[in-house]
Amino acid sequence: MNVETGKLHPGEARCPAISTQDIIAADKVEAPGWVRSESYEFLGSEDISKDRYISPDFARREMESMWTRTWQFACREEHIPEAGDYYVYDIGPYSFIVTRIEDGSIKAHFNACLHRGTKLKPSGTAGYASNIKCPFHGWTWNLDGTNKKVLCPWDFPHVDPDKLTLPEARVETLGGFVWINMDAEAPALRDYLGAKAVEHIEAWKLEDRYIYCHVQKSYPANWKLTVEAFMEAYHVLDTHPQVAPSNADANSQYDVYGEHVNRFISCLGVISPHLEGKFTEQQILDQFTIGDASVLSDDRPMVGDGTARQAMADMFRGMFEQATNSDLSNVSDSELLDCFSYTIFPNTYLFPGISLPMVYRFRPDPKDHRRCIYEVMFMRPVPKDGPRPDPAEPIILRDDQSFAEAEGMDPGFGKILDQDTDNLYAQQEGLEASAKSGLTLGNYQEIRIRHFERAIDKYVAMPPKLPSR
């Protein structure tokens, strides 16, 4: 139980309701160590400057100094399972052909011809190719990036084909994800994430999941505002009133790991501290709205003498096992129910839970710093029997479309995403209209935002790091 005693130092205050760890400790099936850990750090109380969200110069500095130095999730290994499979990943003006080559390793080639700069593969595409051929003049490269053909070589005596290898970004894999980095001098991915965060990611076995729904939408808001809209549960009561009866929002747990990873744990199946005593356990169970409801039966269980949280955990275990043909007997109640939200700086969210198994990816619009691209990918365990399912093709929504319209999206969760992102319109316009120079953050509930912006500040203070051969 969170209890305030004596004079508190900055960052020590917590919601006086039952703590996240006390909720999880009462579960029937014990949670693993990564769930039961805590790692909060007070990072100050200063306002965050609003210029970073509205200034085109700040966006330019991010692109020159931050995006070119950081590890980014480009695709899943399941997108490129065989030699010749490729996936195009774009970030700002940069574009990469991520492909598996003949020896099974993965390359990320800069997506530009070394003749006259033509993009070799269209943005937003994936597929198979035995080589990489420019559509303009036919210059061709092998999958490993070495030059295969220059059309009319007699006219290029000044060009050495051995020096025409396609430039490439660094590539590493972790958890079934393919990560790339343009900076040859950046730390290795595992060093960048830190030992504790890597330990958590490896425990999730995300390589044993696949993407069954992939939805993309653009927003008229700076990419950082969109990232930060999901970093706290402080907004739940007013933004998602339908969720509050079964979401421990104000007593969610927040943690930071090194410079590039942070998380929150938000327990589900329990009442918001704001609504304590206003709902029965059965009403909490009846109003449980978060998760992959497509696998659940129409008949919800009765609480009986237990709790809504335990009833939902028992139900989820059986339903998810049946729907995914997988064994979840050793999975804790917390992993089945709760929202675990990890931010991998700069632009990836991993949600390793079972009922909320998602990945978010955020990218700035290369033509407008007030717009961004937001992707949601839902994952399920790979079935025990039969072939591994192919990853879902992305569904691209128009600005005026609801997430609930996307095929495969749970309508209730689609409404939650609409509520989250509808705030972004007002926030971007409000910041530009505001006479106040910055944003004021809570010391605990909004620590992830401060941690995230601290990393932004570190990188934009560096000199430009422009890719070169």
Disulfide bonds with the S-S distance in Angstrom:
none
